[in-house]
Amino acid sequence: MKVISVDIGGTKIASAVVTLGEDGTCSVEHVGKVPTCAMEGGPVVLERVIAQVRARLDDAGGDEIAGIAISSAGAIDPVTGDVVSANGKMPDWGGIRLGAEVSAATGLPCRVLNDVHAHALGEARRGAGKNRVSSIVVGIGTGVGGAFVDGDRIMLGRHMEAGHIGHVHCAEAAGMPCDCGATGHMECVASGTAITESYIRFGGDATFERDGETVPMDGAEINRRALELGDEHAIAAQQLAGHALGSVVAGVCSMLDPDCVILSGSVINCGHYWHDAVAEGFARTAMEPLRDIPILLASLGDNAPLIGAAEHFMSPAYRELLA
Ligand SMILES: [Zn+2]
């Protein structure tokens, strides 16, 4: 089955012709990327999305296209395809009737899923979790998000908020204020942003020289310092983050007992100090029968949300929901 997939983020709109095979294979062709121009407002973004869909339909030539599969930033109602709400980085995106508008413009069925959920569904079904029944997927970048995928179903929850693993309490973050308004959540120490904050708090530099310019400290430089210089503050910041993540993941595994855990996002590019700490945090917190749950690394890269949106489009579970 071929679909046009679109991934709408705050900075770019990616689109492609995606083919999903019955045997678990997939291909992503005719990839296009344009700036979202989010600050120009939701209606402009919608026009840009429809233009990209039309361009990909042209690319597909005479091939039969089953429909349009969308992964979008913001809270999405997967039944109606409406954007329920979006943050300040995408003004007026909330309230856009995304699925209905794209469907009306193209004459094809359109299904929409939140981008974090789409990313997770892609990795779980066609990426690192391929051939496994259930996966906990955790994305660690600026924040920490996640999802639980069981068979072809992704758990969305009553408020479409299921999977917010970054907002689970953990000992390492006790008392720290979280962006969500609560305190002590894992994201406060485990996100990429938090690793940089920890490094500076421990006594590391707040800036560094790159190409003759003074720039703010970042995760890649902290990783370099840990690996190449043995910088104790860099190692400590990565280990704190890894332990917190590993222990919370173990706790969630106790609840759900998945076939695997899949880690994705920029922070997985950290070296062994972080990866070892994740494994240690997991091992010390996991119940004994769960210690062999494999912790895998994501394999689809930027294509994950495009593939996940396509997977969602063809999911029988989703069709039941619509019926
Ligand atoms: Zn929180």
Residues whose N, C-alpha, C, O or C-beta is under 5 A from the ligand:
A	BS01	ZN	G166 H167 C178 D179 C180 A182 H185
